[in-house]
Amino acid sequence: MSRIQESVVIRTVVRIMVPFIEIFALYVIMHGASGPGGGFQGGVIFGAGIILFTMIYGIKEGKQRMSDKLSRILSSTGLSIYTGTGLLCMVFGGMFLQYNVVPLLSLDPANVSAILIDVVEIGIGITVLVIMISLFFDISPPEEDELRFSEEEEQ
Amino acid sequence: MKIAALLAVILAGGMLIYAGQDLPAFGDQKSPANQHPIVEYYINNSQSESGVGNIVTAVLANYRGYDTLGETAVIFTAGMAVLLLLRRREI
């Protein structure tokens, strides 16, 4: 554990900041339809929040929030949401990703496609945030106690 | 060797700066990209066809939905490749 990670100031500030970063990320994802933002940007902000937490509190604490199993499931879920939305449009007789054919709550076609665009953005956001986090976990160096443990295992 | 690398960087950078002089001004109405008829179509019809106020989102998720699906698949594939190659052992 480095000196930065032991600093009380940094630990407290990160604890306070992370929830706000995550809320802001959700706002950016949901705001994509009416202003600047979208799935890619929001997903990256969400992932950056968890990466910030992991940098200060350690890989072990971070993996309790986003376990390997969860990230494996979620990363394919995001892409499935996107593809599923496209296939849903085919089920109702349109072309792949032709949103306005879906009879959703008998809204007019433009509103239906606005809702489905939001769904697609959420799918993009989930994929991007999980891939960001799993990339960080995969290439981060092992922690000291973890390293000692694996050396003992090899002997 | 270092001098050669520095020269290469200066040469490439100089070429980019020289080429950058010919770029259209930011937001220029008369630039070729802004004069294509599709621009007018998007501005007039994206609100009524997609129902979202943001034209960028309408193009990204509706008119170019396939492209964005491919981008998401690229990110997913990159993540899976790193996961397979660099994954640390479960301990």
gemmi code that builds the backbone of each chain (N, CA, C; Angstrom):
import gemmi

chains = {
    "A": [
        ("MET", (0.842, -1.203, 0.000), (0.000, 0.000, 0.000), (0.875, 1.251, 0.000)),
        ("SER", (0.669, 2.104, -0.966), (1.541, 3.272, -1.079), (1.075, 4.375, -0.136)),
        ("ARG", (1.894, 5.443, -0.052), (1.547, 6.516, 0.885), (0.280, 7.246, 0.454)),
        ("ILE", (0.086, 7.338, -0.871), (-1.125, 8.018, -1.346), (-2.365, 7.262, -0.888)),
        ("GLN", (-2.279, 5.926, -0.955), (-3.461, 5.135, -0.590), (-3.758, 5.216, 0.894)),
        ("GLU", (-2.731, 5.541, 1.708), (-2.969, 5.605, 3.150), (-3.490, 6.955, 3.592)),
        ("SER", (-3.388, 7.960, 2.726), (-3.781, 9.307, 3.113), (-5.270, 9.376, 3.444)),
        ("VAL", (-5.567, 9.893, 4.642), (-6.963, 9.979, 5.085), (-7.752, 10.928, 4.201)),
        ("VAL", (-7.092, 12.038, 3.801), (-7.783, 13.032, 2.982), (-8.264, 12.397, 1.686)),
        ("ILE", (-7.341, 11.693, 1.012), (-7.700, 11.128, -0.287), (-8.759, 10.056, -0.130)),
        ("ARG", (-8.614, 9.217, 0.885), (-9.614, 8.153, 1.077), (-10.998, 8.751, 1.309)),
        ("THR", (-11.067, 9.800, 2.130), (-12.368, 10.397, 2.426), (-12.960, 11.073, 1.196)),
        ("VAL", (-12.093, 11.830, 0.478), (-12.606, 12.554, -0.686), (-13.105, 11.576, -1.747)),
        ("VAL", (-12.367, 10.479, -1.941), (-12.806, 9.494, -2.936), (-14.137, 8.885, -2.519)),
        ("ARG", (-14.241, 8.544, -1.219), (-15.512, 7.995, -0.706), (-16.680, 8.913, -1.013)),
        ("ILE", (-16.456, 10.236, -0.831), (-17.542, 11.193, -1.052), (-17.808, 11.383, -2.543)),
        ("MET", (-16.731, 11.384, -3.346), (-16.901, 11.747, -4.757), (-17.527, 10.641, -5.592)),
        ("VAL", (-17.199, 9.372, -5.269), (-17.606, 8.279, -6.156), (-19.119, 8.231, -6.397)),
        ("PRO", (-19.982, 8.348, -5.346), (-21.423, 8.322, -5.632), (-21.865, 9.427, -6.581)),
        ("PHE", (-21.269, 10.616, -6.428), (-21.667, 11.713, -7.313), (-21.209, 11.459, -8.743)),
        ("ILE", (-20.028, 10.856, -8.890), (-19.553, 10.532, -10.243), (-20.508, 9.535, -10.897)),
        ("GLU", (-20.961, 8.537, -10.099), (-21.853, 7.528, -10.675), (-23.198, 8.142, -11.062)),
        ("ILE", (-23.711, 9.039, -10.197), (-24.982, 9.707, -10.531), (-24.826, 10.526, -11.798)),
        ("PHE", (-23.699, 11.239, -11.905), (-23.463, 12.053, -13.087), (-23.375, 11.168, -14.329)),
        ("ALA", (-22.765, 9.971, -14.176), (-22.659, 9.061, -15.318), (-24.044, 8.621, -15.782)),
        ("LEU", (-24.912, 8.275, -14.808), (-26.272, 7.867, -15.184), (-26.997, 9.017, -15.871)),
        ("TYR", (-26.762, 10.243, -15.365), (-27.382, 11.417, -15.990), (-26.912, 11.567, -17.427)),
        ("VAL", (-25.611, 11.379, -17.663), (-25.080, 11.543, -19.024), (-25.678, 10.485, -19.948)),
        ("ILE", (-25.827, 9.236, -19.443), (-26.395, 8.186, -20.293), (-27.843, 8.534, -20.649)),
        ("MET", (-28.629, 8.932, -19.641), (-30.047, 9.169, -19.902), (-30.280, 10.496, -20.631)),
        ("HIS", (-29.304, 11.387, -20.578), (-29.458, 12.688, -21.215), (-29.053, 12.653, -22.675)),
        ("GLY", (-28.592, 11.478, -23.144), (-28.059, 11.402, -24.493), (-29.068, 11.770, -25.562)),
        ("ALA", (-30.374, 11.569, -25.280), (-31.371, 11.811, -26.316), (-31.661, 13.283, -26.509)),
        ("SER", (-31.464, 14.085, -25.484), (-31.885, 15.482, -25.588), (-30.732, 16.470, -25.508)),
        ("GLY", (-29.535, 16.019, -25.258), (-28.423, 16.950, -25.165), (-27.118, 16.226, -25.378)),
        ("PRO", (-26.022, 16.868, -25.061), (-24.741, 16.178, -25.188), (-24.684, 15.000, -24.222)),
        ("GLY", (-24.144, 13.912, -24.675), (-24.048, 12.740, -23.810), (-24.345, 11.494, -24.598)),
        ("GLY", (-24.521, 10.396, -23.916), (-24.803, 9.137, -24.580), (-24.144, 7.987, -23.859)),
        ("GLY", (-24.353, 6.800, -24.432), (-23.884, 5.589, -23.777), (-22.383, 5.515, -23.629)),
        ("PHE", (-21.661, 5.865, -24.663), (-20.203, 5.741, -24.606), (-19.626, 6.632, -23.510)),
        ("GLN", (-20.038, 7.914, -23.539), (-19.470, 8.857, -22.578), (-19.874, 8.496, -21.154)),
        ("GLY", (-21.174, 8.211, -20.956), (-21.650, 7.894, -19.621), (-21.016, 6.630, -19.079)),
        ("GLY", (-20.856, 5.628, -19.953), (-20.225, 4.386, -19.522), (-18.792, 4.614, -19.076)),
        ("VAL", (-18.078, 5.457, -19.822), (-16.689, 5.728, -19.446), (-16.625, 6.459, -18.110)),
        ("ILE", (-17.568, 7.407, -17.876), (-17.543, 8.132, -16.597), (-17.842, 7.171, -15.453)),
        ("PHE", (-18.820, 6.287, -15.659), (-19.169, 5.321, -14.606), (-17.975, 4.425, -14.287)),
        ("GLY", (-17.339, 3.929, -15.385), (-16.170, 3.071, -15.182), (-15.056, 3.819, -14.480)),
        ("ALA", (-14.860, 5.095, -14.831), (-13.796, 5.883, -14.210), (-14.050, 6.057, -12.722)),
        ("GLY", (-15.327, 6.177, -12.329), (-15.635, 6.284, -10.906), (-15.184, 5.054, -10.141)),
        ("ILE", (-15.504, 3.875, -10.676), (-15.117, 2.645, -9.978), (-13.608, 2.445, -10.040)),
        ("ILE", (-12.975, 2.861, -11.159), (-11.517, 2.747, -11.254), (-10.854, 3.654, -10.222)),
        ("LEU", (-11.396, 4.868, -10.041), (-10.859, 5.776, -9.016), (-10.949, 5.135, -7.641)),
        ("PHE", (-12.098, 4.539, -7.350), (-12.275, 3.859, -6.061), (-11.243, 2.749, -5.896)),
        ("THR", (-11.046, 1.952, -6.981), (-10.135, 0.823, -6.899), (-8.685, 1.277, -6.734)),
        ("MET", (-8.332, 2.402, -7.367), (-6.953, 2.881, -7.261), (-6.601, 3.224, -5.826)),
        ("ILE", (-7.574, 3.728, -5.061), (-7.276, 4.169, -3.704), (-7.506, 3.036, -2.703)),
        ("TYR", (-8.574, 2.271, -2.878), (-8.927, 1.258, -1.871), (-8.379, -0.123, -2.192)),
        ("GLY", (-7.779, -0.311, -3.375), (-7.164, -1.590, -3.688), (-8.064, -2.476, -4.531)),
        ("ILE", (-7.382, -3.412, -5.227), (-8.094, -4.288, -6.150), (-9.134, -5.136, -5.420)),
        ("LYS", (-8.757, -5.572, -4.198), (-9.649, -6.497, -3.492), (-10.989, -5.835, -3.187)),
        ("GLU", (-10.910, -4.596, -2.660), (-12.143, -3.857, -2.367), (-12.933, -3.590, -3.646)),
        ("GLY", (-12.189, -3.268, -4.724), (-12.861, -2.988, -5.989), (-13.582, -4.200, -6.525)),
        ("LYS", (-12.944, -5.368, -6.365), (-13.580, -6.582, -6.893), (-14.793, -6.999, -6.091)),
        ("GLN", (-14.860, -6.504, -4.831), (-16.094, -6.782, -4.084), (-17.265, -6.021, -4.697)),
        ("ARG", (-16.976, -4.830, -5.256), (-18.039, -4.044, -5.902), (-18.356, -4.576, -7.276)),
        ("MET", (-17.333, -4.999, -8.005), (-17.541, -5.470, -9.380), (-16.759, -6.764, -9.546)),
        ("SER", (-17.407, -7.883, -9.205), (-16.682, -9.148, -9.223), (-16.467, -9.606, -10.664)),
        ("ASP", (-15.523, -10.549, -10.829), (-15.225, -11.055, -12.174), (-16.457, -11.678, -12.808)),
        ("LYS", (-17.207, -12.406, -11.977), (-18.393, -13.080, -12.512), (-19.404, -12.056, -13.016)),
        ("LEU", (-19.639, -11.028, -12.205), (-20.606, -9.990, -12.583), (-20.157, -9.291, -13.858)),
        ("SER", (-18.856, -8.988, -13.947), (-18.411, -8.240, -15.122), (-18.496, -9.116, -16.363)),
        ("ARG", (-18.258, -10.425, -16.204), (-18.395, -11.310, -17.361), (-19.842, -11.356, -17.843)),
        ("ILE", (-20.781, -11.410, -16.870), (-22.191, -11.468, -17.267), (-22.622, -10.156, -17.899)),
        ("LEU", (-22.259, -9.022, -17.242), (-22.756, -7.726, -17.695), (-22.203, -7.343, -19.061)),
        ("SER", (-20.929, -7.729, -19.334), (-20.340, -7.265, -20.594), (-21.091, -7.824, -21.790)),
        ("SER", (-21.570, -9.063, -21.669), (-22.353, -9.579, -22.786), (-23.807, -9.116, -22.718)),
        ("THR", (-24.272, -8.752, -21.495), (-25.653, -8.273, -21.384), (-25.862, -6.995, -22.180)),
        ("GLY", (-24.877, -6.077, -22.105), (-25.038, -4.806, -22.809), (-25.212, -5.003, -24.295)),
        ("LEU", (-24.337, -5.829, -24.865), (-24.439, -6.075, -26.311), (-25.740, -6.798, -26.641)),
        ("SER", (-26.183, -7.701, -25.729), (-27.433, -8.421, -25.976), (-28.623, -7.473, -25.963)),
        ("ILE", (-28.577, -6.446, -25.069), (-29.683, -5.475, -25.039), (-29.776, -4.778, -26.388)),
        ("TYR", (-28.628, -4.375, -26.913), (-28.609, -3.673, -28.200), (-29.145, -4.577, -29.312)),
        ("THR", (-28.569, -5.797, -29.409), (-29.006, -6.706, -30.468), (-30.458, -7.099, -30.276)),
        ("GLY", (-30.867, -7.292, -29.005), (-32.241, -7.661, -28.734), (-33.222, -6.591, -29.172)),
        ("THR", (-32.839, -5.318, -28.983), (-33.700, -4.237, -29.456), (-33.852, -4.288, -30.963)),
        ("GLY", (-32.730, -4.573, -31.645), (-32.813, -4.692, -33.098), (-33.699, -5.839, -33.526)),
        ("LEU", (-33.552, -6.979, -32.828), (-34.355, -8.150, -33.196), (-35.822, -7.926, -32.864)),
        ("LEU", (-36.103, -7.172, -31.767), (-37.489, -6.854, -31.412), (-38.183, -6.128, -32.559)),
        ("CYS", (-37.435, -5.228, -33.210), (-38.020, -4.516, -34.346), (-38.325, -5.480, -35.490)),
        ("MET", (-37.490, -6.513, -35.648), (-37.762, -7.483, -36.704), (-38.989, -8.316, -36.378)),
        ("VAL", (-39.195, -8.603, -35.067), (-40.352, -9.397, -34.661), (-41.647, -8.702, -35.058)),
        ("PHE", (-41.655, -7.346, -34.932), (-42.864, -6.598, -35.273), (-42.910, -6.186, -36.737)),
        ("GLY", (-42.116, -6.812, -37.573), (-42.280, -6.628, -39.001), (-41.451, -5.538, -39.627)),
        ("GLY", (-40.538, -4.922, -38.841), (-39.684, -3.902, -39.436), (-38.347, -4.488, -39.839)),
        ("MET", (-37.431, -3.617, -40.187), (-36.068, -4.061, -40.447), (-35.280, -4.039, -39.141)),
        ("PHE", (-34.096, -4.623, -39.178), (-33.238, -4.648, -37.997), (-32.954, -3.216, -37.544)),
        ("LEU", (-33.244, -2.910, -36.282), (-33.042, -1.586, -35.684), (-33.946, -0.506, -36.283)),
        ("GLN", (-35.066, -0.917, -36.887), (-36.040, 0.101, -37.346), (-37.034, 0.332, -36.216)),
        ("TYR", (-36.703, 1.293, -35.338), (-37.389, 1.386, -34.054), (-38.867, 1.681, -34.175)),
        ("ASN", (-39.276, 2.473, -35.187), (-40.620, 3.043, -35.133), (-41.738, 2.061, -35.475)),
        ("VAL", (-41.445, 0.778, -35.700), (-42.523, -0.168, -35.974), (-43.044, -0.836, -34.709)),
        ("VAL", (-42.325, -0.688, -33.573), (-42.715, -1.418, -32.370), (-43.946, -0.766, -31.752)),
        ("PRO", (-45.036, -1.522, -31.552), (-46.231, -0.923, -30.931), (-46.106, -0.876, -29.422)),
        ("LEU", (-45.462, 0.158, -28.893), (-45.170, 0.245, -27.469), (-46.167, 1.196, -26.830)),
        ("LEU", (-47.090, 0.686, -26.005), (-48.045, 1.507, -25.258), (-48.850, 2.424, -26.180)),
        ("SER", (-48.995, 2.044, -27.423), (-49.713, 2.828, -28.443), (-49.271, 4.290, -28.489)),
        ("LEU", (-47.969, 4.491, -28.322), (-47.420, 5.827, -28.527), (-47.209, 6.032, -30.016)),
        ("ASP", (-47.005, 7.290, -30.421), (-46.738, 7.485, -31.844), (-45.286, 7.111, -32.145)),
        ("PRO", (-45.021, 6.708, -33.403), (-43.737, 6.077, -33.743), (-42.515, 6.873, -33.306)),
        ("ALA", (-42.565, 8.204, -33.388), (-41.381, 8.980, -33.025), (-41.045, 8.798, -31.544)),
        ("ASN", (-42.085, 8.784, -30.676), (-41.819, 8.607, -29.252), (-41.299, 7.212, -28.948)),
        ("VAL", (-41.844, 6.209, -29.668), (-41.363, 4.842, -29.461), (-39.880, 4.767, -29.797)),
        ("SER", (-39.481, 5.388, -30.921), (-38.068, 5.272, -31.268), (-37.212, 6.063, -30.293)),
        ("ALA", (-37.760, 7.144, -29.700), (-36.985, 7.857, -28.682), (-36.724, 6.957, -27.480)),
        ("ILE", (-37.769, 6.188, -27.065), (-37.603, 5.297, -25.909), (-36.603, 4.191, -26.235)),
        ("LEU", (-36.736, 3.619, -27.447), (-35.841, 2.514, -27.789), (-34.404, 3.006, -27.970)),
        ("ILE", (-34.243, 4.265, -28.411), (-32.877, 4.813, -28.483), (-32.282, 4.884, -27.079)),
        ("ASP", (-33.108, 5.255, -26.086), (-32.615, 5.262, -24.707), (-32.203, 3.862, -24.270)),
        ("VAL", (-33.016, 2.851, -24.624), (-32.678, 1.472, -24.264), (-31.333, 1.082, -24.873)),
        ("VAL", (-31.162, 1.448, -26.149), (-29.907, 1.123, -26.831), (-28.727, 1.820, -26.165)),
        ("GLU", (-28.951, 3.081, -25.748), (-27.871, 3.818, -25.076), (-27.491, 3.131, -23.771)),
        ("ILE", (-28.511, 2.619, -23.054), (-28.213, 1.918, -21.800), (-27.371, 0.680, -22.093)),
        ("GLY", (-27.720, -0.041, -23.176), (-26.927, -1.213, -23.550), (-25.485, -0.849, -23.837)),
        ("ILE", (-25.287, 0.236, -24.614), (-23.924, 0.679, -24.911), (-23.205, 1.028, -23.613)),
        ("GLY", (-23.922, 1.762, -22.726), (-23.300, 2.198, -21.479), (-22.838, 1.027, -20.632)),
        ("ILE", (-23.687, -0.013, -20.509), (-23.308, -1.173, -19.691), (-22.055, -1.825, -20.263)),
        ("THR", (-22.033, -2.035, -21.593), (-20.868, -2.679, -22.202), (-19.603, -1.873, -21.937)),
        ("VAL", (-19.673, -0.555, -22.197), (-18.471, 0.264, -22.083), (-17.971, 0.293, -20.646)),
        ("LEU", (-18.891, 0.448, -19.680), (-18.409, 0.572, -18.299), (-17.792, -0.723, -17.808)),
        ("VAL", (-18.395, -1.865, -18.180), (-17.848, -3.126, -17.694), (-16.510, -3.426, -18.365)),
        ("ILE", (-16.389, -3.115, -19.651), (-15.123, -3.380, -20.330), (-14.027, -2.483, -19.770)),
        ("MET", (-14.358, -1.195, -19.495), (-13.380, -0.295, -18.867), (-12.852, -0.895, -17.576)),
        ("ILE", (-13.794, -1.351, -16.719), (-13.389, -1.839, -15.404), (-12.594, -3.127, -15.539)),
        ("SER", (-13.041, -4.027, -16.432), (-12.326, -5.308, -16.513), (-10.962, -5.127, -17.160)),
        ("LEU", (-10.817, -4.166, -18.084), (-9.482, -3.867, -18.615), (-8.570, -3.414, -17.486)),
        ("PHE", (-9.092, -2.530, -16.631), (-8.272, -2.020, -15.524), (-7.880, -3.150, -14.580)),
        ("PHE", (-8.823, -4.020, -14.251), (-8.504, -5.131, -13.350), (-7.496, -6.082, -13.984)),
        ("ASP", (-7.635, -6.305, -15.302), (-6.781, -7.302, -15.936), (-5.336, -6.846, -16.031)),
        ("ILE", (-5.096, -5.545, -16.296), (-3.719, -5.118, -16.503), (-3.112, -4.471, -15.278)),
        ("SER", (-3.868, -4.396, -14.173), (-3.267, -3.790, -12.985), (-2.333, -4.800, -12.320)),
        ("PRO", (-1.187, -4.312, -11.754), (-0.270, -5.234, -11.103), (-0.886, -5.808, -9.837)),
        ("PRO", (-0.520, -7.039, -9.491), (-1.087, -7.641, -8.282), (-0.612, -6.899, -7.041)),
        ("GLU", (-1.443, -6.918, -6.002), (-1.071, -6.242, -4.762), (-0.061, -7.071, -3.991)),
        ("GLU", (0.541, -6.424, -2.969), (1.668, -7.072, -2.297), (1.266, -8.383, -1.635)),
        ("ASP", (0.186, -8.349, -0.852), (-0.203, -9.576, -0.154), (-0.641, -10.643, -1.137)),
        ("GLU", (-1.252, -10.200, -2.243), (-1.684, -11.125, -3.280), (-0.472, -11.818, -3.899)),
        ("LEU", (0.593, -11.006, -4.138), (1.815, -11.507, -4.766), (2.461, -12.564, -3.884)),
        ("ARG", (2.565, -12.261, -2.575), (3.182, -13.189, -1.652), (2.411, -14.515, -1.660)),
        ("PHE", (1.097, -14.401, -1.691), (0.245, -15.581, -1.678), (0.508, -16.457, -2.899)),
        ("SER", (0.604, -15.821, -4.090), (0.778, -16.626, -5.301), (2.172, -17.219, -5.360)),
        ("GLU", (3.202, -16.539, -4.760), (4.527, -17.129, -4.727), (4.538, -18.369, -3.857)),
        ("GLU", (3.859, -18.304, -2.721), (3.779, -19.474, -1.854), (3.100, -20.622, -2.583)),
        ("GLU", (2.132, -20.280, -3.377), (1.385, -21.304, -4.102), (2.283, -22.020, -5.106)),
        ("GLU", (3.195, -21.237, -5.730), (4.049, -21.848, -6.743), (5.058, -22.787, -6.121)),
        ("GLN", (5.502, -22.491, -4.868), (6.513, -23.343, -4.234), (5.929, -24.611, -3.698)),
    ],
    "B": [
        ("MET", (20.574, 7.945, -33.384), (19.246, 7.315, -33.422), (18.192, 8.255, -32.865)),
        ("LYS", (18.531, 8.894, -31.726), (17.559, 9.805, -31.137), (17.326, 11.001, -32.041)),
        ("ILE", (18.420, 11.461, -32.703), (18.286, 12.618, -33.597), (17.389, 12.255, -34.773)),
        ("ALA", (17.551, 11.018, -35.282), (16.711, 10.580, -36.398), (15.250, 10.562, -35.988)),
        ("ALA", (14.990, 10.070, -34.767), (13.605, 10.025, -34.296), (13.034, 11.427, -34.160)),
        ("LEU", (13.860, 12.336, -33.606), (13.406, 13.718, -33.443), (13.100, 14.350, -34.801)),
        ("LEU", (13.990, 14.085, -35.774), (13.770, 14.634, -37.108), (12.478, 14.086, -37.709)),
        ("ALA", (12.238, 12.795, -37.516), (11.022, 12.198, -38.067), (9.784, 12.832, -37.456)),
        ("VAL", (9.839, 13.066, -36.129), (8.682, 13.672, -35.464), (8.464, 15.090, -35.965)),
        ("ILE", (9.576, 15.848, -36.092), (9.441, 17.235, -36.552), (8.893, 17.258, -37.975)),
        ("LEU", (9.392, 16.339, -38.814), (8.934, 16.305, -40.206), (7.437, 15.992, -40.279)),
        ("ALA", (7.031, 14.937, -39.539), (5.619, 14.558, -39.568), (4.750, 15.668, -39.001)),
        ("GLY", (5.204, 16.272, -37.882), (4.432, 17.357, -37.290), (4.334, 18.551, -38.215)),
        ("GLY", (5.444, 18.868, -38.880), (5.427, 19.983, -39.812), (4.467, 19.751, -40.957)),
        ("MET", (4.446, 18.504, -41.444), (3.525, 18.194, -42.537), (2.077, 18.344, -42.079)),
        ("LEU", (1.792, 17.899, -40.848), (0.421, 18.019, -40.339), (0.026, 19.479, -40.179)),
        ("ILE", (0.948, 20.287, -39.654), (0.624, 21.710, -39.468), (0.408, 22.370, -40.826)),
        ("TYR", (1.273, 22.012, -41.807), (1.130, 22.588, -43.143), (-0.222, 22.204, -43.755)),
        ("ALA", (-0.591, 20.907, -43.587), (-1.867, 20.470, -44.140), (-3.037, 21.086, -43.386)),
        ("GLY", (-2.842, 21.353, -42.081), (-3.918, 21.917, -41.276), (-4.345, 23.297, -41.712)),
        ("GLN", (-3.457, 24.013, -42.424), (-3.816, 25.357, -42.897), (-4.994, 25.310, -43.875)),
        ("ASP", (-5.159, 24.169, -44.567), (-6.188, 24.083, -45.599), (-7.528, 23.591, -45.068)),
        ("LEU", (-7.592, 23.232, -43.777), (-8.865, 22.753, -43.241), (-9.890, 23.875, -43.254)),
        ("PRO", (-11.178, 23.544, -43.467), (-12.211, 24.578, -43.374), (-12.327, 25.083, -41.941)),
        ("ALA", (-12.767, 26.327, -41.799), (-12.915, 26.901, -40.460), (-13.973, 26.138, -39.684)),
        ("PHE", (-13.886, 26.179, -38.359), (-14.819, 25.457, -37.497), (-16.242, 25.993, -37.699)),
        ("GLY", (-17.180, 25.100, -38.040), (-18.561, 25.520, -38.249), (-18.791, 26.249, -39.554)),
        ("ASP", (-17.867, 26.101, -40.503), (-17.994, 26.807, -41.781), (-19.163, 26.233, -42.575)),
        ("GLN", (-20.116, 27.089, -42.980), (-21.280, 26.608, -43.729), (-20.898, 26.117, -45.109)),
        ("LYS", (-19.827, 26.683, -45.666), (-19.502, 26.375, -47.055), (-18.532, 25.208, -47.196)),
        ("SER", (-18.172, 24.574, -46.074), (-17.251, 23.443, -46.184), (-17.971, 22.272, -46.855)),
        ("PRO", (-17.222, 21.414, -47.581), (-17.873, 20.326, -48.315), (-18.732, 19.426, -47.429)),
        ("ALA", (-18.277, 19.176, -46.193), (-19.038, 18.274, -45.333), (-20.401, 18.865, -44.989)),
        ("ASN", (-20.481, 20.188, -44.879), (-21.752, 20.809, -44.509), (-22.649, 21.106, -45.701)),
        ("GLN", (-22.149, 20.907, -46.908), (-22.974, 21.214, -48.070), (-23.669, 19.994, -48.644)),
        ("HIS", (-23.350, 18.825, -48.093), (-23.988, 17.609, -48.593), (-25.490, 17.659, -48.303)),
        ("PRO", (-26.333, 17.217, -49.228), (-27.793, 17.306, -48.996), (-28.271, 16.526, -47.780)),
        ("ILE", (-27.514, 15.486, -47.354), (-27.979, 14.700, -46.214), (-28.047, 15.557, -44.949)),
        ("VAL", (-27.212, 16.598, -44.875), (-27.216, 17.463, -43.688), (-28.581, 18.109, -43.524)),
        ("GLU", (-29.088, 18.643, -44.639), (-30.397, 19.291, -44.599), (-31.485, 18.293, -44.191)),
        ("TYR", (-31.364, 17.067, -44.727), (-32.360, 16.041, -44.404), (-32.363, 15.758, -42.901)),
        ("TYR", (-31.172, 15.589, -42.331), (-31.097, 15.294, -40.895), (-31.686, 16.428, -40.080)),
        ("ILE", (-31.358, 17.672, -40.449), (-31.832, 18.806, -39.659), (-33.358, 18.898, -39.745)),
        ("ASN", (-33.925, 18.629, -40.921), (-35.368, 18.786, -41.072), (-36.156, 17.616, -40.502)),
        ("ASN", (-35.616, 16.396, -40.584), (-36.437, 15.220, -40.302), (-36.061, 14.425, -39.063)),
        ("SER", (-34.901, 14.688, -38.439), (-34.489, 13.801, -37.349), (-35.453, 13.901, -36.168)),
        ("GLN", (-35.988, 15.098, -35.894), (-36.921, 15.231, -34.764), (-38.195, 14.433, -35.013)),
        ("SER", (-38.766, 14.523, -36.233), (-40.044, 13.854, -36.475), (-39.861, 12.353, -36.680)),
        ("GLU", (-38.699, 11.926, -37.149), (-38.515, 10.497, -37.405), (-37.990, 9.743, -36.187)),
        ("SER", (-37.102, 10.391, -35.408), (-36.487, 9.686, -34.280), (-37.072, 10.096, -32.943)),
        ("GLY", (-37.684, 11.276, -32.861), (-38.271, 11.718, -31.615), (-37.268, 12.210, -30.595)),
        ("VAL", (-36.001, 12.354, -30.971), (-35.011, 12.889, -30.030), (-34.540, 14.245, -30.552)),
        ("GLY", (-34.327, 15.170, -29.603), (-33.938, 16.511, -30.004), (-32.499, 16.616, -30.451)),
        ("ASN", (-31.684, 15.682, -29.992), (-30.257, 15.754, -30.280), (-29.975, 15.064, -31.618)),
        ("ILE", (-29.574, 15.850, -32.620), (-29.374, 15.269, -33.949), (-28.233, 14.253, -33.932)),
        ("VAL", (-27.212, 14.526, -33.106), (-26.080, 13.590, -33.042), (-26.565, 12.217, -32.592)),
        ("THR", (-27.419, 12.209, -31.548), (-27.934, 10.928, -31.064), (-28.815, 10.261, -32.111)),
        ("ALA", (-29.619, 11.077, -32.814), (-30.486, 10.502, -33.845), (-29.652, 9.817, -34.923)),
        ("VAL", (-28.555, 10.462, -35.329), (-27.703, 9.848, -36.345), (-27.010, 8.619, -35.772)),
        ("LEU", (-26.504, 8.754, -34.535), (-25.724, 7.667, -33.931), (-26.557, 6.417, -33.723)),
        ("ALA", (-27.752, 6.571, -33.142), (-28.504, 5.394, -32.722), (-29.576, 4.997, -33.719)),
        ("ASN", (-29.990, 5.900, -34.593), (-31.090, 5.564, -35.485), (-30.616, 5.397, -36.929)),
        ("TYR", (-30.121, 6.484, -37.539), (-29.726, 6.379, -38.943), (-28.490, 5.499, -39.111)),
        ("ARG", (-27.574, 5.565, -38.130), (-26.364, 4.758, -38.206), (-26.350, 3.690, -37.121)),
        ("GLY", (-27.508, 3.057, -36.907), (-27.614, 2.074, -35.843), (-26.685, 0.891, -36.019)),
        ("TYR", (-26.542, 0.435, -37.259), (-25.640, -0.680, -37.534), (-24.211, -0.342, -37.133)),
        ("ASP", (-23.797, 0.886, -37.486), (-22.430, 1.310, -37.204), (-22.165, 1.289, -35.708)),
        ("THR", (-23.139, 1.810, -34.933), (-22.951, 1.864, -33.487), (-22.965, 0.462, -32.884)),
        ("LEU", (-23.803, -0.413, -33.446), (-23.786, -1.811, -32.984), (-22.405, -2.407, -33.203)),
        ("GLY", (-21.809, -2.111, -34.382), (-20.464, -2.613, -34.650), (-19.437, -2.046, -33.697)),
        ("GLU", (-19.568, -0.744, -33.370), (-18.630, -0.136, -32.428), (-18.710, -0.815, -31.071)),
        ("THR", (-19.955, -1.048, -30.615), (-20.118, -1.715, -29.327), (-19.517, -3.107, -29.369)),
        ("ALA", (-19.702, -3.798, -30.504), (-19.129, -5.136, -30.634), (-17.603, -5.081, -30.619)),
        ("VAL", (-17.038, -4.010, -31.205), (-15.573, -3.873, -31.195), (-15.071, -3.716, -29.765)),
        ("ILE", (-15.764, -2.872, -28.980), (-15.342, -2.675, -27.586), (-15.454, -3.979, -26.818)),
        ("PHE", (-16.567, -4.682, -27.029), (-16.774, -5.964, -26.354), (-15.661, -6.948, -26.727)),
        ("THR", (-15.335, -7.010, -28.043), (-14.310, -7.949, -28.494), (-12.948, -7.597, -27.906)),
        ("ALA", (-12.638, -6.280, -27.857), (-11.363, -5.867, -27.281), (-11.273, -6.279, -25.820)),
        ("GLY", (-12.359, -6.062, -25.086), (-12.365, -6.447, -23.680), (-12.187, -7.940, -23.506)),
        ("MET", (-12.881, -8.725, -24.340), (-12.759, -10.178, -24.219), (-11.337, -10.639, -24.568)),
        ("ALA", (-10.719, -9.979, -25.588), (-9.370, -10.371, -25.976), (-8.390, -10.108, -24.843)),
        ("VAL", (-8.512, -8.923, -24.207), (-7.622, -8.630, -23.082), (-7.882, -9.608, -21.949)),
        ("LEU", (-9.164, -9.923, -21.733), (-9.507, -10.844, -20.655), (-8.874, -12.214, -20.881)),
        ("LEU", (-8.878, -12.669, -22.148), (-8.325, -13.993, -22.434), (-6.807, -13.999, -22.354)),
        ("LEU", (-6.165, -12.888, -22.802), (-4.703, -12.893, -22.895), (-4.036, -12.523, -21.579)),
        ("LEU", (-4.568, -11.515, -20.883), (-3.852, -10.941, -19.754), (-4.471, -11.271, -18.410)),
        ("ARG", (-5.494, -12.064, -18.420), (-6.220, -12.312, -17.176), (-5.303, -12.949, -16.138)),
        ("ARG", (-5.407, -12.448, -14.895), (-4.591, -13.043, -13.828), (-5.308, -14.253, -13.254)),
        ("ARG", (-4.490, -15.151, -12.715), (-5.094, -16.367, -12.174), (-5.975, -16.043, -10.982)),
        ("GLU", (-7.045, -16.797, -10.820), (-7.899, -16.622, -9.646), (-7.145, -17.131, -8.427)),
        ("ILE", (-7.051, -16.301, -7.410), (-6.342, -16.749, -6.199), (-7.209, -16.531, -4.995)),
    ],
}
model = gemmi.Model(1)
for chain_id, residues in chains.items():
    chain = gemmi.Chain(chain_id)
    for i, (resn, *xyz) in enumerate(residues, 1):
        res = gemmi.Residue()
        res.name, res.seqid = resn, gemmi.SeqId(i, " ")
        for name, pos in zip(("N", "CA", "C"), xyz):
            atom = gemmi.Atom()
            atom.name, atom.element = name, gemmi.Element(name[0])
            atom.pos, atom.b_iso = gemmi.Position(*pos), 0.0
            res.add_atom(atom)
        chain.add_residue(res)
    model.add_chain(chain)
structure = gemmi.Structure()
structure.add_model(model)
structure.setup_entities()
